């Protein structure tokens, strides 16, 4: 990260897309907490900070009259918590461009912190609009991108804005650096054996990821809704379990690739099934290849958990993305909780990424025993898939 910031105005793109309850109170402060080391360091070094971020989807969720819901989507909600954590009264500006905003950021004293309003109040943000980005860039002498969770978006504040800063005046923040270092550690030189655990709803979302991990993982574990597309390929009876018919052949290709690459491929041999997608549905445990009609697999079963735990215990590196069951309902959370605890207890280096698996780790109370928890859902997936993220490319690009 750039350290020469004394007396400079530092425009920092942070990821403050935090969940709120109906009283607009923050229910999970992780994203703000993870931005603090960068902000504190910049303040210590004598910079003033202008923070910009997006919040929710204000363009999609407009009010009935078509206007933006500024009460719900304002970033003002984060000001009290952020001020308390930084021990500085953060000044909130109710616009991110415009004369008022610009005036406020022109003459700042070292140690001052300004938070700009939600960049997505302007549709130009998502378009990556050049003119809009130029206006944003006027707020700072230096641009720092620390919003890993938004780095896979080619938006104005995450990517385009970087063009208006010379290479020596733009850099990643400490969180972005840590996210990239940790993901690279897994991909480049994992301690062996490397065990990758993938869950979640859809195989179509994770095909590229699974395929890429064949190159360097020793064991791949599949759980969650997507495992049933594999069982369907194997001609099992999957009842009403989630299945993507258009991806059955691709699931077969992945199984073939695993065998060609000598990668151990673990599918959950048993499942907790339910007669309805409801928390209080009737449940039983059955062989995942033999799910009766009218029933659906909603969690991994006890034999599967034992097998996955065994793989975890012997691992040198573990990466986990996606819950192994419908963990939002207690009756189907057991598999994900057990796996979270097993990862926390083992000696391996562990990286957990993806909003839902992070939530599962938190719910099981073992977050502090995981080596690195990524703040990026989609961004981490794309980074691990080997894609170039626009937010990263924009910082690394040569001057234009
Ligand atoms: P993803 O965003 O693809 O990581 O998927 C996360 C979602 O997958 C969570 O909301 C889980 O409830 C859901 N999920 C996990 N296992 C299953 C399953 N067996 N059937 C249906 N949905 C599932």
Boltz pocket constraint, residues with backbone or C-beta under 6 A from the ligand:
constraints:
  - pocket:
      binder: B
      contacts: [[A, 199], [A, 200], [A, 201], [A, 202], [A, 205], [A, 223], [A, 224], [A, 225], [A, 226], [A, 242], [A, 297], [A, 298], [A, 299], [A, 321], [A, 322], [A, 323], [A, 324], [A, 325], [A, 326], [A, 327], [A, 328], [A, 354], [A, 356]]
      max_distance: 6.0
